[in-house]
């Protein structure tokens, strides 16, 4: 295998499927044949704008970081993996040596090499070289699409862990894109008994119910604050998970958290500054947690999704071949009301 197909981003709105060399693995890497790649909001953002904050696409780059596949070759220093093994790919390879890695918070590693983050190529390709310790085996009955969903599910698990969701809690999830949907599943896994899911799109509200939400609120038809207060007897929620990445939902997350409650900010709003009411935060003694990717989640995430905790494959509303990478990105960009997870299958 000398050549492979890859979906390469050349500029805003310009993705081309071309042949590139198959990567050569290092002694600590394995070569994975990619089977499924989810289209993430970050992929769409790079495709549409060419940058996310300080990360700017300056050279042609392969998109995609939510992936599952099959091991085709193993480097001589890789332990515990073998050819033919099915794996979920954790996309951020960290140094393992810095303060953050040694503390177990390797998602904060300043030297992380993260797939499809400029200038690193991603997984919209037939083969990927990845360090062995970031490949996580999946059972035979688990689909490659479910393996790709381990990545956004890990965000939800990390948010619930950081915010201390515990059995019996009431949790609000504000925003029901793929991460929000899987945050509903994560809240269930942590034992929340009441999960209030909020969005504007009927398809996403319906899906949240299938993922385990006990109450859904259409933000276009109801006053979200009043509806949540009514649902919680005027108290508010124990934990608010903001997963939409809008100014309105950032502010709402703080409003609906009970006194002494917790807020996890997962989504990123278009502008970096949001005018929070500091008096409400201080007077209510709220804990506010920033969420950046995840750490130490993949084995548990694989176990939970493989257990059938929720029918997560229903989140995949559209499927495309690699040759249709541009069409997949266009649909994810333009049909946010009618799609949830767009998947590229190889």
Helices and strands as residue ranges (DSSP letters): E 3-11, E 14-21, E 29-38, H 41-49, E 51-52, E 55-56, E 61-62, E 66-74, E 86-89, E 92-93, H 99-102, G 106-108, E 113-114, E 127-131, G 132-134, E 135-137, H 144-162, E 170-174, H 178-189, E 194-199, H 202-211, E 215-218, H 224-231, E 237-242, H 247-256, E 257-265, H 278-283, E 287-290, H 298-306, G 312-315, E 316-321, G 322-324, H 325-334, E 341-345
